[in-house]
Amino acid sequence: MSVFSTFSQLWAKADRPGVRAFFLSLAALSVAMVLAIYSGAAAEMGHLVLAASSALLSLVVAAWVGITLVPTLARRTPLRWLSYRMEYRVSREGWIYVVGVLMVALAALNTGNNLLFLILACLIAVILMSGVLSSITLSGVNVRLELPEHIFAGQTVRAFVELENEKITLPSFSLRVEAVRPKGEPVNTILQTPVFFPYVPRHERLRQSVPMTFPRRGLHRQEAFRIVTRFPFGFLQKGRRVDLKTEALVYPPVNAANDLVEILPGLQGAMESLARGRGQDLYALRDYTTNDNVRHVHWKASARSGSLMVREFTKDDDCRVLLVLDPHIQGAAAGTKGALVDPPARELFERAVNLCAALAWQFAERNAQLQFRSAGIDTPLAPAQEIIFSVLRHLALAEPLPPEASYALMSELTAVPNLFKIIVTGQPRGSVPASLWHSSYVVFLNDPDK
């Protein structure tokens, strides 16, 4: 039943015109061979005319096969294996085996013993068989890497490495998938540890879950992978390069960083003092108007002032925030994007990015109205849950910029006086215009008193 099932699968997937052309070629060449044999026999019997006619007819049949059927079969023959780039490396066991073969060869040459020559032939045949079997194992195998949609720095995520064996009749054994790391290039590779597949059945796919942790934000690239095997004897490690360009965009961490814990109490107080509404906390006192509710009259303040005074309260159910990342950090080169003079400047910018990511995530959890601004991005005011990943994508790729970008951004912020602003900057105090102080909460990460 297994043989019949395999034959049925082969016939269902077969190229039937190609199969017909193949069997027709075999039949025609068989006829040509019979005619050639008959021609030789006729020549020996003295029938020269019959021999010449048979030989000519045999050549015509062979030429017809070569002109009509062979090109058809060549066009239908898959030759993808010719483009496989194989890499070879002899293992330690393989070198030991080669030394043993050389010793047997020397002994056979010195003694002329036929048994030693027979053993030597068997040993060499094992090497050839190992190369053929490893090539068959690597052929027809493709790899695919599946990453989660959202990845945060420092958090372990689950990725999937999938191997597909396209061979219809033969399985593959002892395969290892690993990353190809370019020499001399500082590339953030995605697959850090190899993944081992002991057995991949014929014409099937296997997947393995792989834990991955990206320590840094940014764009991590993987240009190619390598499928490696030491099957069947472990003498030779053979690998095949698979070009599979993969990118992983890693967001900054959004967990409660130390900077966020330090500024959160002051930030909450600033937001409550700069907003008014129908909450329970007192915001301010003002003169009474005809549209005010009498229950909000502050009688003690009215008695002291001699006129009716009304209480205003902070707004608890509405949070409208403009989050700003200052793209300039002291220590950034003035002419080149992302270039830094000293590592502390890079560390300070990373703190600013991580703090903005944590703040944006906090506002998304509170379902606040959020707008985000920095160099190259200006989102509309919308629910934070709708724009949070746009903000995180920008923060994942953000780089420090020259001071001109910071000046332009600060001048644009002065045109938004009616929105509470949180400005995260790595510059010293005095760098933020005074016109922004009455409606902003500024976080100076470069403050030596912090």
Secondary structure, DSSP 4 states (H G I P E B T S, - for coil): -HHHHHHHHHHHHS-HHHHHHHHHHHHHHHHHHHHHHHHHHHHHTT-HHHHHHHHHHHHHHHHHIIIIIHHHHHHTS--GGGG--EEEEE-HHHHHHHHHHHHHHHHHHHH--HHHHHHHHHHHHHHHHHHHHHHHHHTTEEEEEE--S-EETT-EEEEEEEEEE--SS--EEEEEEEE-PPTT-----S--S-EEEEEE-TTEEEEEEEEEE-SS-EEEEEEEEEEEE-TTTSSEEEEEEEEEEEEEEEEPP-S--HHHHHHHHHHHHHHHHT--EEEEEEEEEEE--TTS-GGGB-HHHHHHHTS-EEEEE--SS--EEEEEE----TTB-SSSTT-BSSHHHHHHHHHHHHHHHHHHHHHHHTT-EEEEEETTEEPPSEEHHHHHHHHHHHHHH-----HHHHHHHHHHHTT-TTSEEEEEE-SPTT-S-GGGGGGEEEEETT-TT-
